[in-house]
Amino acid sequence: MALQLGDTVPNFVQQSSQGEINFYDWAGDSWVVFFSHPADYTPVCTTELGEVSRLVPEFEKRNAKVIALSVDDADSHTGWISDINETQNTTVNYPILADADKSVSDLYGMIHPNANAKVTVRTVFVIDPQHKLRLTITYPPSTGRNFEEILRVIDSLQLTDNYGVATPVNWKDGEDVVVVPSIPTEEAKQKFPKGVTEIKPYLRMTPQPNK
């Protein structure tokens, strides 16, 4: 059965470019961004892995770790990482799972037979510290992923987990947010002392409460 939002993601033990990884132990109490690649030495994924390495400090600010997966072995990953570092002018300093037996790909539903039964699709999973799946996005091979969007979603998830708000279209950290419908307006005015603007009874905005 495919993983769905709110599911507890399964644990696994698998080799990687940084040695054997027990996923739950490796994740600890961090958020995790887990993203898959069809194979090593693919051009779009080369640019993505380089970009993620540059964004590691941004993920760390959000208590998030990053881990990639490709269905080639660790020796192949070593050569590919060298190419990524050279061509993308960066240093890949996070693990790439060596899922040669496709056990993790199958466990997480990364093989889509109608797309290609032999390779993983390009999926992103955002997983919270309780190992719950909070976001999944699957991309076609021709479209590079937008990891700024992944950071934005983590900002939103962490904000909305802790306050009675949701984030509106195109929201970015620091912008106004939506008061959730379950909070009555009078209660919202007490809860959000920066002010509540009622556009419609169901559409109420307030400044981001943790800024």
C-alpha positions in Angstrom: 0.0 0.0 0.0 1.3 3.4 -0.9 2.4 5.7 1.9 -0.1 8.5 2.6 0.1 11.7 4.6 0.0 11.0 8.3 1.3 7.5 8.0 4.3 6.4 10.1 7.0 5.8 7.5 8.8 2.4 7.8 12.2 2.0 9.2 15.0 0.3 7.2 18.7 -0.6 7.3 20.5 0.1 4.1 24.0 0.9 2.8 24.8 4.4 1.7 27.6 6.6 0.5 28.4 7.2 4.2 28.1 3.6 5.4 25.2 1.6 6.8 22.2 3.6 7.9 19.4 2.6 10.3 16.9 5.2 9.2 15.1 5.8 12.5 18.5 6.0 14.4 20.0 8.3 11.8 16.9 10.6 11.8 16.9 10.9 15.6 14.6 13.8 16.6 15.0 15.7 13.3 12.8 16.4 10.4 13.9 14.5 7.3 13.8 15.3 3.6 14.1 12.0 1.8 14.4 12.3 -2.0 14.9 9.6 -4.7 16.7 9.5 -8.0 16.2 7.0 -10.9 20.0 6.3 -11.2 23.5 7.7 -10.8 25.0 9.9 -13.4 21.7 11.4 -14.5 21.9 15.1 -15.5 18.9 16.7 -13.8 19.6 14.8 -10.5 23.2 15.9 -10.6 22.1 19.5 -10.4 19.6 18.7 -7.7 22.1 17.0 -5.4 24.5 19.9 -5.8 21.8 22.4 -4.9 20.7 20.4 -1.8 24.4 20.3 -0.6 24.4 24.2 -0.8 21.1 24.3 1.1 22.2 22.0 4.0 22.7 25.0 6.3 19.1 26.1 5.6 17.8 22.6 6.4 19.9 22.5 9.6 18.3 25.8 10.7 15.0 24.0 10.6 16.2 20.9 12.4 16.0 18.9 9.2 18.3 16.3 7.7 18.6 15.4 4.1 19.1 12.0 2.6 18.9 10.9 -1.1 18.4 7.5 -2.7 19.6 6.0 -5.9 19.3 2.3 -7.1 23.1 2.0 -7.8 25.7 0.8 -5.3 27.9 2.8 -3.0 31.0 2.6 -5.3 28.9 4.1 -8.1 27.7 6.8 -5.7 31.3 7.7 -4.8 32.1 8.4 -8.5 28.9 10.3 -9.0 29.5 12.5 -5.9 32.9 13.4 -7.4 31.2 14.5 -10.6 28.6 16.5 -8.6 31.2 18.2 -6.6 33.2 19.1 -9.7 30.4 20.3 -11.9 28.2 22.0 -9.3 31.1 23.6 -7.4 30.0 22.1 -4.1 30.6 19.3 -1.6 28.0 16.7 -1.1 28.1 16.1 2.6 24.9 14.1 3.2 24.2 10.4 2.6 22.9 8.8 -0.7 21.3 5.4 0.0 22.7 2.6 -2.2 19.4 0.8 -2.9 20.8 -1.7 -5.4 18.3 -4.3 -4.3 15.5 -1.8 -4.5 14.3 -2.8 -1.0 13.8 0.7 0.2 12.4 1.8 -3.1 9.7 -0.9 -2.9 9.1 -0.2 0.8 8.4 3.5 0.1 6.5 3.0 -3.1 9.1 4.6 -5.3 8.7 2.2 -8.2 5.8 3.2 -10.5 5.4 0.4 -13.1 3.4 2.6 -15.5 6.2 5.2 -15.5 9.1 2.8 -15.6 9.2 -0.6 -13.8 13.0 -0.6 -13.6 13.8 2.7 -11.9 12.6 4.8 -9.0 10.4 7.8 -9.6 11.7 11.2 -8.4 9.8 11.6 -5.1 10.3 13.9 -2.2 9.2 12.9 1.3 9.1 15.3 4.2 9.0 13.3 7.5 8.6 14.8 11.0 10.4 13.8 14.2 7.7 11.3 15.0 8.4 9.5 11.7 5.1 10.8 10.3 4.8 11.5 6.5 3.9 15.2 6.2 4.5 15.9 2.5 5.1 13.9 -0.7 5.7 15.3 -4.2 6.5 13.2 -7.2 8.2 14.8 -10.2 8.6 13.6 -13.8 12.2 12.9 -14.9 12.4 16.0 -17.1 11.6 18.6 -14.4 14.1 19.5 -11.7 12.8 19.8 -8.2 12.4 23.2 -6.4 14.1 22.8 -3.0 13.2 26.3 -2.0 9.6 25.1 -2.1 10.6 22.2 0.2 12.1 24.7 2.7 8.9 26.8 2.4 6.7 23.8 3.2 8.9 22.9 6.2 8.5 26.5 7.5 4.8 26.2 7.1 4.5 22.8 8.8 6.6 23.8 11.7 4.6 27.0 12.1 1.2 25.5 11.8 2.1 22.6 14.1 2.6 25.1 16.9 0.0 27.8 16.3 -3.7 27.8 15.3 -2.9 29.1 11.8 -2.6 27.9 8.2 -0.5 29.5 5.5 -2.1 31.1 2.4 -1.1 30.9 -1.2 2.5 31.6 -2.0 3.2 32.3 1.7 6.8 32.9 2.8 8.2 33.0 6.3 7.4 36.4 7.9 4.2 37.0 5.9 0.6 37.1 7.3 -1.1 33.8 7.9 -4.7 32.5 8.1 -6.5 31.9 11.3 -7.9 28.4 11.2 -11.7 28.1 11.0 -12.0 26.2 14.3 -11.0 29.3 16.3 -13.9 31.8 16.7 -13.1 35.3 15.9 -13.3 36.7 19.4 -11.1 33.9 20.7 -8.7 34.6 17.8 -8.4 38.2 18.8 -7.2 37.1 22.3 -5.0 34.4 20.9 -3.3 36.7 18.3 -2.7 40.1 20.0 -1.0 41.4 16.9 -4.4 41.7 15.4 -7.0 39.8 13.4 -8.3 41.1 10.1 -11.7 39.6 9.1 -12.1 39.6 5.3 -14.9 37.1 5.5 -16.2 35.2 8.6 -14.2 32.2 7.3 -11.2 34.2 6.0 -9.3 35.9 8.7 -5.7 37.0 8.6 -3.1 37.7 11.3 0.6 38.6 11.4 2.8 35.6 11.7 2.6 34.9 15.5 6.3 33.8 16.0 7.8 36.9 14.4 
